[in-house]
Amino acid sequence: MSGTADEIKGRTKEAVGVLTDDKELQREGKTDQAAADAKNKLDNANDWAKDKIDDIKDKLNKDD
């Protein structure tokens, strides 16, 4: 599941937990949101690394 989908799922769980006064569901929602944040950060780091690798490849190919 994508970070965005996990974020939506987490917000929904948390909101339902608040409405029903279900502390466990609220915690699950917050946990899902934290997992989504971690996935998004990892995806961003992965994209950054790929961009840097492409930059290095481009520099090496220009020197040929």
MODELLER restraints for C-alpha pairs under 7 A, 6 or more apart:
rsr = mdl.restraints
at = mdl.atoms
rsr.add(forms.Gaussian(group=physical.xy_distance, feature=features.Distance(at['CA:3:A'], at['CA:36:A']), mean=4.17, stdev=0.5))
rsr.add(forms.Gaussian(group=physical.xy_distance, feature=features.Distance(at['CA:3:A'], at['CA:37:A']), mean=6.67, stdev=0.5))
rsr.add(forms.Gaussian(group=physical.xy_distance, feature=features.Distance(at['CA:3:A'], at['CA:39:A']), mean=5.44, stdev=0.5))
rsr.add(forms.Gaussian(group=physical.xy_distance, feature=features.Distance(at['CA:3:A'], at['CA:40:A']), mean=5.54, stdev=0.5))
rsr.add(forms.Gaussian(group=physical.xy_distance, feature=features.Distance(at['CA:4:A'], at['CA:36:A']), mean=6.60, stdev=0.5))
rsr.add(forms.Gaussian(group=physical.xy_distance, feature=features.Distance(at['CA:6:A'], at['CA:32:A']), mean=5.84, stdev=0.5))
rsr.add(forms.Gaussian(group=physical.xy_distance, feature=features.Distance(at['CA:6:A'], at['CA:33:A']), mean=6.35, stdev=0.5))
rsr.add(forms.Gaussian(group=physical.xy_distance, feature=features.Distance(at['CA:6:A'], at['CA:36:A']), mean=5.21, stdev=0.5))
rsr.add(forms.Gaussian(group=physical.xy_distance, feature=features.Distance(at['CA:7:A'], at['CA:32:A']), mean=6.50, stdev=0.5))
rsr.add(forms.Gaussian(group=physical.xy_distance, feature=features.Distance(at['CA:7:A'], at['CA:33:A']), mean=4.78, stdev=0.5))
rsr.add(forms.Gaussian(group=physical.xy_distance, feature=features.Distance(at['CA:7:A'], at['CA:36:A']), mean=5.33, stdev=0.5))
rsr.add(forms.Gaussian(group=physical.xy_distance, feature=features.Distance(at['CA:10:A'], at['CA:29:A']), mean=3.83, stdev=0.5))
rsr.add(forms.Gaussian(group=physical.xy_distance, feature=features.Distance(at['CA:10:A'], at['CA:30:A']), mean=5.98, stdev=0.5))
rsr.add(forms.Gaussian(group=physical.xy_distance, feature=features.Distance(at['CA:10:A'], at['CA:32:A']), mean=4.64, stdev=0.5))
rsr.add(forms.Gaussian(group=physical.xy_distance, feature=features.Distance(at['CA:10:A'], at['CA:33:A']), mean=4.94, stdev=0.5))
rsr.add(forms.Gaussian(group=physical.xy_distance, feature=features.Distance(at['CA:11:A'], at['CA:29:A']), mean=5.84, stdev=0.5))
rsr.add(forms.Gaussian(group=physical.xy_distance, feature=features.Distance(at['CA:11:A'], at['CA:33:A']), mean=6.87, stdev=0.5))
rsr.add(forms.Gaussian(group=physical.xy_distance, feature=features.Distance(at['CA:13:A'], at['CA:25:A']), mean=5.91, stdev=0.5))
rsr.add(forms.Gaussian(group=physical.xy_distance, feature=features.Distance(at['CA:13:A'], at['CA:26:A']), mean=6.24, stdev=0.5))
rsr.add(forms.Gaussian(group=physical.xy_distance, feature=features.Distance(at['CA:13:A'], at['CA:28:A']), mean=6.89, stdev=0.5))
rsr.add(forms.Gaussian(group=physical.xy_distance, feature=features.Distance(at['CA:13:A'], at['CA:29:A']), mean=4.66, stdev=0.5))
rsr.add(forms.Gaussian(group=physical.xy_distance, feature=features.Distance(at['CA:14:A'], at['CA:25:A']), mean=6.15, stdev=0.5))
rsr.add(forms.Gaussian(group=physical.xy_distance, feature=features.Distance(at['CA:14:A'], at['CA:26:A']), mean=4.12, stdev=0.5))
rsr.add(forms.Gaussian(group=physical.xy_distance, feature=features.Distance(at['CA:14:A'], at['CA:29:A']), mean=4.40, stdev=0.5))
rsr.add(forms.Gaussian(group=physical.xy_distance, feature=features.Distance(at['CA:14:A'], at['CA:30:A']), mean=6.46, stdev=0.5))
rsr.add(forms.Gaussian(group=physical.xy_distance, feature=features.Distance(at['CA:17:A'], at['CA:23:A']), mean=6.20, stdev=0.5))
rsr.add(forms.Gaussian(group=physical.xy_distance, feature=features.Distance(at['CA:17:A'], at['CA:25:A']), mean=4.88, stdev=0.5))
rsr.add(forms.Gaussian(group=physical.xy_distance, feature=features.Distance(at['CA:17:A'], at['CA:26:A']), mean=4.67, stdev=0.5))
rsr.add(forms.Gaussian(group=physical.xy_distance, feature=features.Distance(at['CA:18:A'], at['CA:26:A']), mean=6.48, stdev=0.5))
